[in-house]
């Protein structure tokens, strides 16, 4: 019986040796195939799709499932080389010609996202528009929602979903709002002028109180109301136009150095009337001579909206504080009030258009519901963000974060292009 065991051991050793040889040959074949680029008809670089049984069969089934997905999938190795690509990703144009003839490379956006994921270990998501064709052509850009996650310490998977239609609808909506707002500006301006003329015509005489008839008093009251509501409508139209521009209807100006001393002085001047009406003191505490980069008018508008929001939701005889912090990369401006605060369920929605945490109080303040949405878009368009911390009854602090260096300036540490995807809101 001992010779049977010996023969069995010999056969087992031969089987192990043959299996190891086949595995080594397969690894070499995969390496050669990967460097020459995946073929046009193959979703993945590894060619086992047609093996019918066992683990290889399940592997082939998984690849066929990947091929059938409408979302694009690209897996990048440690050198950002695409080792797995499905047909949907190819159709979206996520591959480019490589440096050497016959090779391929991933789109620069994918490589940037993969680098961020490897460096931070955090999943990245971003929505953007990619031009179609070599020069963009006359076609609408391709809207993509990209999601990058780490598979291990070296490989990153990027999922791409086509959101072109939703982006097209958003552009149509923005264009509609912009066109309607432009058309409304003329009649609203005329209505304001007529209301002012009516106010002058119904001026009540001080010398003869007996001449103040009830009809004249009522006409005066109606004229004041018309003037107030037309002014409010004018502000709403102006803010709708501003929001439409910030959302992409018009290109953003080139970033320029913005002296924040001027911004603070402009904000205090713009809010002086409303703050004085409620005896609210607006104070500033922070460094002088600080600079941000972006659009001076937009930054001033963002800070003004935050201060006006703080004044609107604060009681009389209180204080609104402006505080600035500066680092090599960022400028942070805090706007703190002593107002009513925000409930936890409203914090995540406060930057939505027309959202009101307290409908009754919002009507009394006369706001449009667009001020904080404008702040959010200004911050995002500048590559920054806006956050809020608040509790009911304890006031609120809004923090506007802006870049302190021009976009082309080198960063102190070698980092890839950062893509901010989240904005915390009130």
VEXDREN-2710 file (C-alpha; in Angstrom, 1 decimal):
% VEXDREN-2710
k/r/px/py/pz
1/UNK/0.0/0.0/0.0
2/UNK/3.0/2.3/0.6
3/UNK/3.7/2.4/-3.2
4/UNK/0.1/3.6/-3.8
5/UNK/0.6/6.5/-1.4
6/UNK/3.9/7.3/-3.1
7/UNK/2.3/7.3/-6.5
8/UNK/-0.5/9.6/-5.2
9/UNK/2.0/12.1/-3.8
10/UNK/3.9/12.1/-7.1
11/UNK/0.7/12.7/-9.1
12/UNK/-0.3/15.5/-6.7
13/UNK/3.0/17.2/-7.1
14/UNK/2.7/17.1/-10.9
15/UNK/-0.8/18.6/-10.7
16/UNK/0.4/21.4/-8.5
17/UNK/3.4/22.1/-10.8
18/UNK/1.2/22.2/-13.9
19/UNK/-1.3/24.5/-12.2
20/UNK/1.4/26.9/-11.1
21/UNK/2.9/26.9/-14.6
22/UNK/-0.5/27.7/-16.1
23/UNK/-1.1/30.5/-13.5
24/UNK/2.2/32.1/-14.3
25/UNK/1.6/32.0/-18.0
26/UNK/-1.8/33.6/-17.5
27/UNK/-0.3/36.4/-15.4
28/UNK/2.3/37.1/-18.1
29/UNK/-0.4/37.2/-20.7
30/UNK/-2.5/39.6/-18.7
31/UNK/0.4/41.9/-18.2
32/UNK/1.2/42.0/-21.9
33/UNK/-2.5/42.6/-22.7
34/UNK/-2.9/45.3/-20.1
35/UNK/0.0/47.3/-21.5
36/UNK/-1.2/47.1/-25.1
37/UNK/-4.7/48.3/-24.1
38/UNK/-8.0/46.5/-24.0
39/UNK/-9.5/45.6/-27.4
40/UNK/-12.6/47.5/-28.7
41/UNK/-14.8/44.5/-28.2
42/UNK/-13.8/43.6/-24.7
43/UNK/-15.2/45.3/-21.6
44/UNK/-12.3/44.1/-19.4
45/UNK/-8.7/43.6/-20.0
46/UNK/-8.7/40.0/-18.5
47/UNK/-10.0/37.6/-21.2
48/UNK/-11.9/34.9/-19.3
49/UNK/-15.5/35.7/-20.2
50/UNK/-16.3/32.5/-22.1
51/UNK/-15.2/30.0/-19.5
52/UNK/-18.4/28.1/-18.5
53/UNK/-17.9/26.5/-15.1
54/UNK/-16.8/27.1/-11.6
55/UNK/-15.2/30.4/-10.4
56/UNK/-14.2/31.3/-13.9
57/UNK/-17.8/30.9/-15.1
58/UNK/-19.0/33.2/-12.3
59/UNK/-16.3/35.7/-13.3
60/UNK/-17.4/35.7/-16.9
61/UNK/-21.0/36.2/-15.8
62/UNK/-19.9/39.1/-13.7
63/UNK/-18.2/40.7/-16.7
64/UNK/-21.2/40.2/-18.9
65/UNK/-23.3/41.9/-16.3
66/UNK/-20.8/44.8/-16.2
67/UNK/-21.0/45.0/-20.0
68/UNK/-24.8/45.4/-19.8
69/UNK/-24.8/48.3/-17.4
70/UNK/-25.8/51.7/-18.7
71/UNK/-23.4/53.4/-16.3
72/UNK/-19.7/53.6/-17.3
73/UNK/-17.2/51.8/-15.1
74/UNK/-13.4/52.3/-15.2
75/UNK/-10.9/50.7/-12.8
76/UNK/-7.5/52.5/-12.6
77/UNK/-4.3/50.9/-11.2
78/UNK/-1.6/52.6/-9.2
79/UNK/-0.3/54.2/-12.4
80/UNK/-3.8/55.5/-13.4
81/UNK/-3.8/53.0/-16.2
82/UNK/-7.3/51.7/-17.1
83/UNK/-7.2/47.9/-16.3
84/UNK/-11.0/47.5/-16.6
85/UNK/-13.4/49.4/-18.9
86/UNK/-16.9/48.6/-19.9
87/UNK/-18.6/49.6/-23.2
88/UNK/-20.7/52.3/-21.6
89/UNK/-17.5/54.1/-20.3
90/UNK/-16.0/53.9/-23.8
91/UNK/-19.2/55.4/-25.3
92/UNK/-19.0/58.3/-22.9
93/UNK/-15.4/59.1/-24.1
94/UNK/-13.7/58.4/-20.8
95/UNK/-10.7/56.9/-22.6
96/UNK/-8.0/58.8/-24.5
97/UNK/-5.1/57.8/-26.7
98/UNK/-2.0/57.0/-24.6
99/UNK/1.5/58.4/-25.0
100/UNK/2.7/55.5/-27.1
101/UNK/1.0/54.3/-30.3
102/UNK/-1.7/51.7/-29.7
103/UNK/-2.0/52.5/-26.0
104/UNK/-4.9/54.1/-24.1
105/UNK/-5.2/56.4/-21.1
106/UNK/-8.0/57.5/-18.8
107/UNK/-9.6/60.9/-19.0
108/UNK/-7.7/63.5/-16.9
109/UNK/-10.8/64.1/-14.7
110/UNK/-10.8/60.4/-13.8
111/UNK/-7.1/60.4/-13.0
112/UNK/-7.6/63.5/-10.8
113/UNK/-10.4/61.9/-8.9
114/UNK/-8.4/58.6/-8.5
115/UNK/-5.5/60.6/-7.1
116/UNK/-7.7/62.3/-4.5
117/UNK/-9.2/59.0/-3.4
118/UNK/-5.8/57.4/-3.0
119/UNK/-4.4/60.4/-1.1
120/UNK/-7.4/60.9/1.3
121/UNK/-9.1/57.5/1.4
122/UNK/-12.4/59.3/1.0
123/UNK/-14.9/58.7/-1.8
124/UNK/-15.3/61.5/-4.3
125/UNK/-18.3/62.6/-6.3
126/UNK/-18.7/65.4/-8.8
127/UNK/-21.0/66.5/-11.6
128/UNK/-19.6/68.2/-14.7
129/UNK/-20.1/68.8/-18.4
130/UNK/-17.7/67.3/-20.9
131/UNK/-17.5/68.6/-24.5
132/UNK/-18.4/66.1/-27.2
133/UNK/-16.0/65.5/-30.0
134/UNK/-12.5/66.9/-30.4
135/UNK/-13.5/70.5/-30.6
136/UNK/-16.9/70.3/-28.8
137/UNK/-18.8/70.8/-32.1
138/UNK/-22.4/72.0/-32.1
139/UNK/-23.6/69.2/-29.8
140/UNK/-24.6/69.9/-26.2
141/UNK/-22.0/68.8/-23.7
142/UNK/-22.2/65.4/-22.0
143/UNK/-23.3/65.7/-18.4
144/UNK/-21.7/63.2/-16.1
145/UNK/-22.0/62.3/-12.4
146/UNK/-18.7/60.7/-11.4
147/UNK/-18.2/58.6/-8.3
148/UNK/-14.7/57.4/-7.4
149/UNK/-14.1/54.8/-4.6
150/UNK/-11.0/52.8/-3.6
151/UNK/-11.0/49.1/-4.2
152/UNK/-7.7/48.6/-2.4
153/UNK/-4.6/50.5/-1.7
154/UNK/-3.7/50.9/-5.4
155/UNK/-6.9/50.4/-7.5
156/UNK/-9.7/52.9/-7.8
157/UNK/-13.1/52.4/-9.5
158/UNK/-14.8/55.3/-11.1
159/UNK/-18.5/55.1/-11.9
160/UNK/-20.0/57.5/-14.5
161/UNK/-23.7/58.1/-14.9
162/UNK/-25.1/60.1/-17.8
163/UNK/-27.0/63.1/-16.5
164/UNK/-27.1/65.1/-19.7
165/UNK/-30.9/65.3/-19.8
166/UNK/-31.1/66.7/-16.2
167/UNK/-28.4/69.2/-17.0
168/UNK/-30.3/70.2/-20.1
169/UNK/-33.5/70.7/-18.2
170/UNK/-31.6/72.8/-15.6
171/UNK/-30.3/75.0/-18.3
172/UNK/-33.8/75.4/-19.8
173/UNK/-35.1/76.3/-16.4
174/UNK/-32.3/78.9/-15.8
175/UNK/-32.9/80.4/-19.2
176/UNK/-36.6/80.7/-18.6
177/UNK/-36.1/82.3/-15.2
178/UNK/-33.6/84.8/-16.7
179/UNK/-35.8/85.7/-19.6
180/UNK/-39.0/86.1/-17.5
181/UNK/-37.0/88.2/-14.9
182/UNK/-35.7/90.5/-17.6
183/UNK/-39.2/91.0/-19.0
184/UNK/-40.6/91.7/-15.5
185/UNK/-38.0/94.4/-14.7
186/UNK/-39.6/97.0/-17.0
187/UNK/-43.2/96.8/-15.6
188/UNK/-42.0/96.6/-12.0
189/UNK/-39.9/99.7/-12.5
190/UNK/-42.8/101.5/-14.0
191/UNK/-45.0/100.4/-11.1
192/UNK/-42.6/101.8/-8.6
193/UNK/-42.5/105.2/-10.4
194/UNK/-46.2/105.3/-10.5
195/UNK/-46.4/104.4/-6.8
196/UNK/-44.0/107.2/-5.9
197/UNK/-46.0/109.7/-8.0
198/UNK/-49.2/108.6/-6.2
199/UNK/-47.5/109.1/-2.9
200/UNK/-46.5/112.7/-3.8
201/UNK/-50.1/113.3/-5.0
202/UNK/-51.6/112.1/-1.7
203/UNK/-49.2/114.0/0.5
204/UNK/-51.2/114.9/3.7
205/UNK/-51.1/118.6/4.6
206/UNK/-49.8/119.3/8.1
207/UNK/-51.3/122.7/8.4
208/UNK/-55.0/121.7/8.0
209/UNK/-55.7/118.4/9.8
210/UNK/-59.4/118.9/9.2
211/UNK/-58.7/118.7/5.4
212/UNK/-57.4/115.1/5.8
213/UNK/-60.4/113.2/4.6
214/UNK/-60.8/109.5/5.1
215/UNK/-60.5/109.0/1.3
216/UNK/-57.2/110.8/1.2
217/UNK/-55.9/108.9/4.2
218/UNK/-56.9/105.6/2.6
219/UNK/-55.4/106.5/-0.8
220/UNK/-52.1/107.4/1.0
221/UNK/-52.1/104.1/2.8
222/UNK/-52.8/102.1/-0.4
223/UNK/-50.0/104.1/-2.2
224/UNK/-47.5/103.2/0.5
225/UNK/-48.5/99.6/0.3
226/UNK/-48.1/99.5/-3.5
227/UNK/-44.7/101.1/-3.2
228/UNK/-43.6/98.6/-0.6
229/UNK/-44.7/95.6/-2.5
230/UNK/-43.4/96.8/-5.8
231/UNK/-40.0/97.4/-4.2
232/UNK/-40.1/93.9/-2.8
233/UNK/-41.0/92.4/-6.2
234/UNK/-38.1/94.4/-7.7
235/UNK/-35.7/92.8/-5.2
236/UNK/-37.1/89.3/-6.0
237/UNK/-36.5/89.8/-9.7
238/UNK/-33.0/91.2/-9.1
239/UNK/-32.1/88.2/-7.0
240/UNK/-33.6/85.7/-9.5
241/UNK/-31.4/87.3/-12.2
242/UNK/-28.4/87.1/-9.9
243/UNK/-29.0/83.5/-9.0
244/UNK/-29.5/82.6/-12.7
245/UNK/-26.1/84.2/-13.5
246/UNK/-24.4/82.3/-10.6
247/UNK/-25.9/79.0/-11.8
248/UNK/-24.2/79.2/-15.1
249/UNK/-26.3/81.3/-17.4
250/UNK/-23.4/83.7/-17.7
251/UNK/-19.7/82.9/-17.4
252/UNK/-17.9/83.8/-14.2
253/UNK/-15.4/86.7/-14.3
254/UNK/-11.7/85.8/-14.0
255/UNK/-10.6/85.6/-10.3
256/UNK/-8.9/88.8/-9.2
257/UNK/-7.4/89.9/-5.8
258/UNK/-10.2/91.3/-3.6
259/UNK/-9.3/93.5/-0.7
260/UNK/-11.5/92.4/2.2
261/UNK/-11.1/95.7/4.0
262/UNK/-13.2/97.2/1.1
263/UNK/-15.7/94.3/1.4
264/UNK/-16.3/94.8/5.1
265/UNK/-16.7/98.6/4.7
266/UNK/-19.1/98.0/1.8
267/UNK/-21.1/95.5/3.8
268/UNK/-21.4/97.8/6.8
269/UNK/-22.5/100.7/4.5
270/UNK/-25.1/98.5/2.7
271/UNK/-26.7/97.3/5.9
272/UNK/-26.5/100.5/7.9
273/UNK/-30.2/101.5/7.3
274/UNK/-31.7/98.1/8.2
275/UNK/-29.4/97.7/11.3
276/UNK/-30.2/101.2/12.5
277/UNK/-33.9/100.6/12.2
278/UNK/-33.6/97.8/14.8
279/UNK/-30.8/99.4/16.8
280/UNK/-28.5/96.5/15.9
281/UNK/-24.7/97.1/16.0
282/UNK/-22.6/95.5/13.3
283/UNK/-19.0/95.1/14.5
284/UNK/-15.9/93.7/12.9
285/UNK/-13.0/91.8/14.5
286/UNK/-10.1/90.5/12.4
287/UNK/-6.9/91.2/10.5
288/UNK/-6.5/94.2/8.2
289/UNK/-5.2/94.0/4.7
290/UNK/-6.4/90.4/4.0
291/UNK/-7.0/89.4/0.4
292/UNK/-9.3/86.9/-1.2
293/UNK/-9.5/85.9/-4.9
294/UNK/-12.6/86.0/-7.0
295/UNK/-15.2/88.6/-7.9
296/UNK/-15.3/91.6/-5.6
297/UNK/-19.0/92.3/-6.3
298/UNK/-20.0/88.7/-5.7
299/UNK/-18.0/88.4/-2.4
300/UNK/-19.5/91.7/-1.2
301/UNK/-23.0/90.4/-2.1
302/UNK/-22.4/87.1/-0.3
303/UNK/-21.3/88.8/3.0
304/UNK/-24.0/91.4/2.7
305/UNK/-26.7/88.7/2.4
306/UNK/-25.3/86.9/5.4
307/UNK/-25.4/90.1/7.5
308/UNK/-28.9/91.1/6.3
309/UNK/-30.1/87.6/7.1
310/UNK/-28.6/87.9/10.6
311/UNK/-30.3/91.3/11.1
312/UNK/-33.7/90.1/9.9
313/UNK/-33.8/87.2/12.4
314/UNK/-32.3/89.1/15.4
315/UNK/-34.2/91.1/18.0
316/UNK/-33.8/94.8/18.6
317/UNK/-30.8/96.2/20.6
318/UNK/-28.6/93.2/19.8
319/UNK/-25.3/92.7/17.9
320/UNK/-24.1/91.1/14.7
321/UNK/-20.4/90.2/14.7
322/UNK/-18.1/89.8/11.6
323/UNK/-14.9/87.8/12.3
324/UNK/-12.2/86.9/9.9
325/UNK/-9.5/84.2/10.0
326/UNK/-6.7/83.8/7.6
327/UNK/-4.4/81.0/6.5
328/UNK/-2.1/80.3/3.6
329/UNK/-4.9/78.8/1.4
330/UNK/-8.2/80.1/2.8
331/UNK/-10.0/83.1/4.2
332/UNK/-12.9/82.4/6.6
333/UNK/-15.5/85.1/7.4
334/UNK/-17.9/84.4/10.3
335/UNK/-21.2/86.2/10.7
336/UNK/-22.6/85.6/14.2
337/UNK/-25.9/86.9/15.4
338/UNK/-27.9/86.8/18.7
339/UNK/-31.1/85.9/17.0
340/UNK/-33.7/83.1/17.2
341/UNK/-31.4/80.3/15.9
342/UNK/-32.3/77.4/13.6
343/UNK/-33.8/74.1/14.5
344/UNK/-31.8/70.9/13.6
345/UNK/-34.4/69.8/11.0
346/UNK/-34.0/73.0/9.1
347/UNK/-30.2/73.3/9.1
348/UNK/-29.7/71.0/6.1
349/UNK/-32.3/72.9/3.9
350/UNK/-31.7/76.5/4.8
351/UNK/-29.7/77.2/1.6
352/UNK/-32.4/75.9/-0.7
353/UNK/-34.2/78.4/-2.9
354/UNK/-37.3/79.9/-1.3
355/UNK/-37.0/77.6/1.7
356/UNK/-38.3/79.2/4.9
357/UNK/-37.7/77.8/8.3
358/UNK/-40.5/79.9/9.8
359/UNK/-43.1/80.9/7.3
360/UNK/-44.9/83.4/9.5
361/UNK/-41.7/85.1/10.7
362/UNK/-40.3/85.1/7.1
363/UNK/-43.3/87.0/5.8
364/UNK/-42.9/89.6/8.5
365/UNK/-39.2/90.1/7.5
366/UNK/-40.1/90.8/3.9
367/UNK/-37.3/88.6/2.5
368/UNK/-37.3/86.8/-0.8
369/UNK/-36.0/83.4/0.3
370/UNK/-33.1/83.6/-2.2
371/UNK/-30.4/85.4/-0.2
372/UNK/-28.8/82.2/1.3
373/UNK/-29.1/80.3/-2.0
374/UNK/-27.1/83.1/-3.6
375/UNK/-24.5/82.9/-0.9
376/UNK/-24.1/79.1/-1.5
377/UNK/-23.6/79.5/-5.2
378/UNK/-21.1/82.3/-4.8
379/UNK/-19.1/80.3/-2.4
380/UNK/-19.2/77.2/-4.6
381/UNK/-18.3/79.1/-7.8
382/UNK/-15.3/80.6/-5.9
383/UNK/-14.1/77.1/-5.0
384/UNK/-15.1/77.6/-1.4
385/UNK/-18.1/76.7/0.8
386/UNK/-20.5/78.0/3.4
387/UNK/-21.4/76.4/6.7
388/UNK/-23.6/77.1/9.6
389/UNK/-23.8/76.2/13.2
390/UNK/-26.9/77.1/15.2
391/UNK/-29.3/76.2/18.0
392/UNK/-32.8/77.4/18.7
393/UNK/-32.6/80.5/20.9
394/UNK/-28.8/80.7/20.8
395/UNK/-28.3/82.5/17.6
396/UNK/-26.4/81.4/14.5
397/UNK/-22.9/81.6/13.0
398/UNK/-22.5/81.4/9.2
399/UNK/-18.9/80.8/7.9
400/UNK/-18.0/81.8/4.4
401/UNK/-14.8/80.1/3.2
402/UNK/-12.9/81.7/0.2
403/UNK/-9.6/81.0/-1.5
404/UNK/-6.7/83.2/-0.3
405/UNK/-4.5/82.5/-3.3
406/UNK/-5.0/82.7/-7.1
407/UNK/-6.0/79.4/-8.8
408/UNK/-2.7/79.2/-10.7
409/UNK/-0.6/79.7/-7.6
410/UNK/1.3/76.6/-6.4
411/UNK/0.1/74.9/-3.2
412/UNK/2.5/74.4/-0.3
413/UNK/2.1/70.6/-0.7
414/UNK/1.9/68.7/-4.0
415/UNK/-1.8/67.9/-4.4
416/UNK/-4.1/67.2/-7.3
417/UNK/-7.0/69.4/-8.3
418/UNK/-9.4/69.4/-5.4
419/UNK/-13.1/69.0/-6.3
420/UNK/-15.4/70.1/-3.5
421/UNK/-18.6/68.1/-3.7
422/UNK/-20.5/69.0/-0.5
423/UNK/-21.8/72.2/0.9
424/UNK/-23.0/72.3/4.5
425/UNK/-26.0/74.5/4.9
426/UNK/-28.4/76.2/7.2
END
